[in-house]
């Protein structure tokens, strides 16, 4: 078995254990939250008999251990139960709302990497000079405010005062696109509708950038700090003595070793966006999974709460595995350290 395959198997095994633990924890917490889910779902006008029948259907009249057993048995069959909020299977709700959040997070992640890393390289290359000071100031502003604050600021600036971008939603009402993948940017291309693609891309810019601002600042700061440390290494001095241009030294010799610690934090920030996106989705009326998750928590929709948290946790773990594999690919020492003694 190759070292990379061994690393992947180890990470998958650990992730499965974490998912089991998360499922047990969120299952218990969801039932400790005050309030009767059956009464909340049926409303105050429901009779006691109707409430009791729904409690029995949800197995709420049994012990929490028995309830968890029913949940695991259903989960193994691919059944997450029925949402009391939408009256649809939870798996159907997740299939509808997850692509919107993933599309938003992926766009934000591309912005975070595409803007944050070059800013960090520029800052390290011109350390102590005005480009460095400007990047450090911008990075500090980015990490000092949460995403929803930037969402409100960006909406006020570029949707109200300067009506450049649309205010809310994923696409204008004039377009009707058949959902194939759930990702509007992909579905519009599949439909061959360039105008709808441009409209969907224009809608995603502000919410994605609002979600990415903090990550951009974090990526820039980490990249700069790691590259400044790398610039003091002897091999950088040797490259300078050989007459290599500064741009080549920065991009080839200083950036790649500095990317390893930054990539770990960037991966965690990228995965955390799934959980942090709900406020941005609320500001921009983005119909995503995070916004759906908040709605079901407020209504104590047990099946939907557990299903949403499990999906977000699984995505977070998958992202961590991808980051580990990327780091192993970049750093041969980590890759070869997985070899058996």
KOLMARFI-936059 format. One record per residue (C-alpha): x, y, z. Coordinates in Angstrom, 2 decimals, always signed. Each point is the difference from the previous one (the first is absolute). Example, Ala and Ser with C-alpha at 12.3 -4.5 7.8 and 13.67 -1.06 7.14 Angstrom:
BEGIN
REC,xx,yy,zz
REC,+12.30,-4.50,+7.80
REC,+1.37,+3.44,-0.66
This chain:
BEGIN
REC,xx,yy,zz
REC,+0.00,+0.00,+0.00
REC,+1.42,+3.37,-1.03
REC,+0.60,+2.70,+2.64
REC,-2.69,+2.26,-1.48
REC,-2.60,-2.79,+0.03
REC,+0.97,-0.83,+3.58
REC,-0.37,+3.65,+0.95
REC,-3.40,+0.17,-1.69
REC,-1.21,-3.18,+1.72
REC,+1.13,+1.30,+3.38
REC,-1.76,+3.35,-0.50
REC,-3.19,-1.71,-1.19
REC,-0.03,-2.27,+3.04
REC,+0.49,+2.91,+2.38
REC,-2.67,+2.01,-1.80
REC,-2.50,-2.85,+0.35
REC,+0.63,-0.13,+3.74
REC,-0.46,+3.78,+0.25
REC,-3.27,-0.19,-1.95
REC,-1.35,-2.65,+2.37
REC,+0.93,+2.19,+2.95
REC,-1.58,+3.08,-1.60
REC,-3.20,-1.92,-0.73
REC,-0.28,-1.13,+3.63
REC,+0.76,+3.47,+1.35
REC,-2.38,+1.94,-2.23
REC,-2.69,-2.67,+0.43
REC,+0.17,+0.46,+3.78
REC,+0.22,+3.82,-0.14
REC,-2.97,+0.25,-2.37
REC,-2.14,-1.85,+2.54
REC,+1.21,+2.02,+2.98
REC,-1.11,+3.30,-1.57
REC,-3.14,+1.17,+1.83
REC,-3.29,-0.45,-1.80
REC,-2.11,-2.84,-1.34
REC,+0.75,-0.55,-3.72
REC,-3.41,-1.55,-0.58
REC,-1.82,+2.94,+1.58
REC,+2.15,+2.53,-1.88
REC,-0.65,-1.79,-3.30
REC,-3.77,-0.33,+0.45
REC,-0.58,+3.41,+1.55
REC,-1.98,+1.09,+3.05
REC,-3.36,-1.05,-1.44
REC,+0.90,-3.70,-0.28
REC,-1.68,-2.40,+2.39
REC,+1.92,-1.98,+2.59
REC,-0.79,-3.18,-1.95
REC,+1.51,+1.38,-3.20
REC,+3.11,+1.09,+1.86
REC,+0.38,-3.42,+1.61
REC,-0.43,-1.79,-3.33
REC,+2.78,+2.11,-1.54
REC,+2.21,-0.63,+3.03
REC,-0.45,-3.73,-0.49
REC,+0.73,+0.30,-3.73
REC,+3.25,+1.82,+0.86
REC,+0.80,-2.55,+2.76
REC,+0.11,+2.86,+2.52
REC,-1.90,-2.12,+2.50
REC,+2.99,-2.38,+0.25
REC,+3.39,+0.35,+1.65
REC,+2.71,+1.98,-1.77
REC,+2.05,-3.18,-0.52
REC,-2.89,-1.66,-1.83
REC,-0.58,+3.19,-2.00
REC,+3.64,+0.04,-1.07
REC,-0.26,-3.65,-1.02
REC,-2.96,+0.83,-2.26
REC,+1.98,+2.93,-1.43
REC,+3.06,-2.15,-0.81
REC,-2.18,-2.70,-1.60
REC,-1.70,+2.59,-2.20
REC,+3.31,+1.69,-0.81
REC,+1.51,-3.25,-1.24
REC,-2.90,-0.20,-2.45
REC,+0.68,+3.56,-1.16
REC,-3.04,+1.36,+1.83
REC,+0.40,+3.14,+2.14
REC,-3.68,+0.20,+0.82
REC,-2.61,+2.61,-0.87
REC,+0.42,+3.68,+0.77
REC,-2.74,+1.50,+2.19
REC,+0.88,+3.39,-1.52
REC,-0.55,-0.83,-3.68
REC,-1.92,-3.30,+0.30
REC,+2.44,-1.56,-2.44
REC,+2.76,-2.59,+0.45
REC,+3.06,+1.65,+1.48
REC,+2.18,-1.52,-2.72
REC,-2.14,+1.82,-2.61
REC,+0.40,+3.31,+1.84
REC,+3.77,-0.48,+0.24
REC,+0.21,-0.87,-3.70
REC,-1.85,+3.24,-0.78
REC,+1.84,+2.40,+2.34
REC,+3.53,-1.46,+0.18
REC,+1.06,+0.86,-3.61
REC,-0.81,+3.69,+0.57
REC,+2.22,+0.15,+3.09
REC,+2.77,-2.03,-1.62
REC,-0.04,+2.28,-3.03
REC,+0.24,+3.05,+2.26
REC,+2.79,-1.52,+2.11
REC,+1.96,-1.16,-3.05
REC,-0.19,+3.49,-1.52
REC,+1.11,+1.48,+3.33
REC,+2.84,-2.53,+0.23
REC,+1.24,+0.88,-3.48
REC,-0.01,+3.68,+0.97
REC,+1.78,-0.77,+3.26
REC,+2.81,-1.88,-1.73
REC,+0.13,+2.12,-3.15
REC,+0.18,+3.30,+1.91
REC,+1.47,-0.91,+3.40
REC,+3.07,-1.93,-1.14
REC,+1.18,+2.58,-2.60
REC,-0.49,+2.76,+2.58
REC,+2.15,-1.95,+2.45
REC,+2.71,-0.49,-2.65
REC,+0.01,+3.72,-0.85
REC,+0.11,+0.94,+3.68
REC,+2.95,-2.30,+0.71
REC,+1.87,+1.03,-3.12
REC,-0.26,+3.70,+0.86
REC,+0.17,-0.34,+3.78
REC,+0.54,+3.25,+1.84
REC,-1.15,+2.07,-2.99
REC,-3.36,+1.52,-0.88
REC,-1.45,-3.09,-1.82
REC,+0.73,-2.06,+3.12
REC,-1.58,+2.58,+2.30
REC,-3.07,+0.30,-2.24
REC,-0.53,-3.77,-0.18
REC,+0.43,-0.37,+3.75
REC,-2.58,+2.75,+0.61
REC,-2.49,-1.57,-2.42
REC,+0.57,-3.44,+1.54
REC,-0.56,+1.34,+3.50
REC,-3.26,+1.63,-1.09
REC,-1.07,-3.27,-1.62
REC,+0.48,-2.17,+3.08
REC,-1.28,+2.59,+2.49
REC,-3.66,-0.19,-1.04
REC,-2.24,-3.06,-0.46
REC,-1.42,-0.96,-3.38
REC,-3.51,+1.32,+0.60
REC,+1.40,+3.50,+0.73
REC,+1.80,-0.03,-3.35
REC,-3.20,-1.31,-1.59
REC,-1.95,+3.02,+1.25
REC,+2.78,+2.44,-0.96
REC,+0.36,-1.46,-3.50
REC,-3.76,+0.01,-0.51
REC,-0.26,+3.65,+1.04
REC,+2.94,+1.06,-2.18
REC,-0.50,-2.05,-3.16
REC,-3.72,-0.77,-0.01
REC,-1.62,+3.16,+1.42
REC,+2.34,+2.99,-0.39
REC,+1.70,-1.37,-3.11
REC,-2.54,-2.40,-1.54
REC,+2.56,-2.14,-1.74
REC,-0.87,-3.43,+1.39
REC,-3.39,-1.59,+0.75
REC,-1.23,+0.05,+3.58
REC,-1.31,-3.51,+0.60
REC,-0.55,-3.46,-1.44
REC,+2.03,-2.22,-2.31
REC,-1.41,+1.09,-3.37
REC,-2.53,+2.46,-1.40
REC,-3.62,-1.10,-0.26
REC,-0.02,+0.42,-3.79
REC,+2.12,-3.14,-0.39
REC,-1.36,-3.51,+0.41
REC,+2.81,-2.56,+0.20
REC,-0.56,-3.73,+0.37
REC,+1.83,-1.33,+3.06
REC,+2.41,-2.70,-1.14
REC,+2.82,+0.26,+2.52
REC,-1.47,+2.66,+2.30
REC,+3.00,+2.24,-0.73
REC,-1.46,+2.88,-1.95
REC,+3.29,+0.97,-1.63
REC,+0.27,-3.53,-1.39
REC,-3.70,-0.45,-0.83
REC,-0.08,+3.24,-2.00
REC,+2.97,-1.21,-2.05
REC,-1.66,-3.38,-0.53
REC,-3.09,+1.84,-1.22
REC,+2.21,+2.07,-2.31
REC,-1.42,+3.23,+1.42
REC,+2.93,+2.42,+0.14
REC,-2.17,+2.91,+1.18
REC,-1.30,-2.07,+2.94
REC,+3.55,-1.09,+0.84
REC,+1.15,+3.63,+0.11
REC,-2.97,+0.91,+2.16
REC,+0.66,-2.85,+2.45
REC,+3.70,+0.90,+0.15
REC,-0.91,+3.63,+0.67
REC,-2.32,-1.08,+2.85
REC,+2.68,-2.07,+1.73
REC,+2.76,+2.64,+0.06
REC,-1.10,+2.01,+3.04
REC,-1.01,-2.87,+2.34
REC,+3.08,-2.03,-0.95
REC,+2.34,+2.94,+0.56
REC,-1.68,+0.83,+3.33
REC,+0.54,-3.60,+1.08
REC,+3.61,+0.02,-1.24
REC,+1.22,+3.34,+1.43
REC,+1.11,-1.42,+3.33
REC,+1.69,-2.98,-1.70
REC,+1.77,+2.31,-2.46
REC,+1.48,+1.97,+2.89
REC,+0.97,-3.18,+1.82
REC,+1.61,-1.52,-3.09
REC,+1.95,+3.18,-0.74
REC,+1.28,+0.33,+3.56
REC,+1.05,-3.64,+0.27
REC,+1.67,-0.04,-3.41
REC,+1.91,+3.17,+0.79
REC,+1.14,-1.22,+3.42
REC,+1.18,-3.36,-1.35
REC,+1.73,+1.52,-3.03
REC,+1.80,+2.61,+2.12
REC,+1.34,-2.84,+2.13
REC,+0.98,-1.96,-3.12
REC,+1.85,+3.00,-1.45
REC,+2.52,-0.32,+2.85
REC,+0.91,-3.56,-1.00
REC,+3.52,-0.62,-1.41
REC,-1.25,-1.39,-3.32
REC,-1.78,+3.29,-0.72
REC,+3.26,+1.86,+0.49
REC,+1.68,-2.50,-2.30
REC,-2.66,+0.58,-2.66
REC,+0.57,+3.74,+0.25
REC,+3.74,-0.46,-0.30
REC,-0.56,-1.94,-3.23
REC,-1.88,+2.99,-1.38
REC,-3.52,-1.43,-0.13
REC,-2.62,+2.77,-0.46
REC,-2.08,+0.95,+3.05
REC,-3.25,-1.15,-1.59
REC,+1.39,-3.49,-0.63
REC,+1.40,-0.22,+3.52
REC,-3.36,+1.03,+1.44
REC,-2.18,-2.25,-2.13
REC,+2.20,-3.08,-0.26
REC,+2.33,-0.17,+3.00
REC,-1.80,+1.89,+2.77
REC,-3.70,-0.56,-0.72
REC,-0.22,-3.80,-0.21
REC,+1.57,-0.78,+3.42
REC,-2.09,+2.79,+1.51
REC,-3.19,-1.41,-1.48
REC,-0.09,-3.09,+2.25
REC,-0.98,+1.65,+3.33
REC,-2.20,+2.54,-1.79
REC,-1.82,-2.73,-1.92
REC,-1.05,-1.72,+3.22
REC,-1.68,+3.15,+1.34
REC,-1.48,+0.83,-3.40
REC,-1.53,-3.48,-0.18
REC,-1.53,+0.39,+3.46
REC,-1.34,+3.47,-0.90
REC,-1.42,-1.38,-3.22
REC,-1.79,-2.82,+1.80
REC,-1.21,+2.33,+2.78
REC,-1.73,+2.16,-2.62
REC,-2.73,-2.64,-0.25
REC,-1.04,+0.66,+3.57
REC,+0.69,+3.74,-0.09
REC,-1.94,+0.63,-3.19
REC,-3.43,+0.22,+1.61
REC,+0.26,+3.72,+0.86
REC,+1.23,+0.88,-3.47
REC,-2.78,-2.14,-1.48
REC,-2.52,+1.80,+2.22
REC,+1.22,+3.47,-1.09
REC,-0.06,-0.85,-3.71
REC,-3.07,-2.30,+0.16
REC,+2.17,-2.83,-1.32
REC,-2.00,-3.28,+0.07
REC,+2.77,-2.18,+1.43
REC,+0.43,-2.79,+2.52
REC,+1.37,+2.22,+2.76
REC,-3.08,+2.20,-0.09
REC,-2.18,-3.12,-0.04
REC,+1.92,-1.33,+3.01
REC,-0.75,+3.09,+2.08
REC,-3.69,-0.22,-0.91
REC,-0.29,-3.63,+1.11
REC,+1.89,+0.69,+3.25
REC,-2.47,+2.76,+0.89
REC,-2.86,-2.46,-0.58
REC,+1.78,-2.87,+1.78
REC,-0.34,-2.19,-3.08
REC,+2.01,-2.94,+1.36
REC,+0.48,-1.97,-3.20
REC,+1.00,+3.05,-2.02
REC,+2.37,+1.25,+2.73
REC,+1.90,-3.28,+0.19
REC,+0.07,-0.43,-3.78
REC,+1.26,+3.54,-0.64
REC,+2.73,-0.20,+2.65
REC,+1.14,-3.39,-1.30
REC,+0.27,+1.28,-3.57
REC,+1.93,+3.10,+1.06
REC,+2.28,-2.12,+2.23
REC,+0.63,-2.49,-2.81
REC,+0.86,+2.82,-2.40
REC,+2.35,+1.50,+2.61
REC,+1.77,-3.35,+0.42
REC,+0.25,-0.55,-3.76
REC,+1.61,+3.41,-0.32
REC,+2.52,-0.90,+2.71
REC,+0.88,-3.21,-1.85
REC,+0.52,+1.94,-3.25
REC,+2.26,+2.47,+1.81
REC,+2.02,-2.84,+1.56
REC,+0.50,-1.58,-3.42
REC,+1.02,+3.33,-1.54
REC,+2.52,+0.60,+2.77
REC,+1.37,-3.52,-0.45
REC,+0.36,+0.69,-3.72
REC,+1.78,+3.32,+0.60
REC,+2.26,-1.22,+2.81
REC,+1.70,-3.35,-0.76
REC,+1.17,-0.31,+3.62
REC,-3.60,-0.28,+1.18
REC,-0.83,-2.41,-2.80
REC,+2.92,-2.31,+0.70
REC,-0.50,+0.16,+3.77
REC,-3.06,-2.19,-0.53
REC,+2.20,-2.94,-0.99
REC,+0.02,-2.82,+2.55
REC,+3.10,-0.29,+2.19
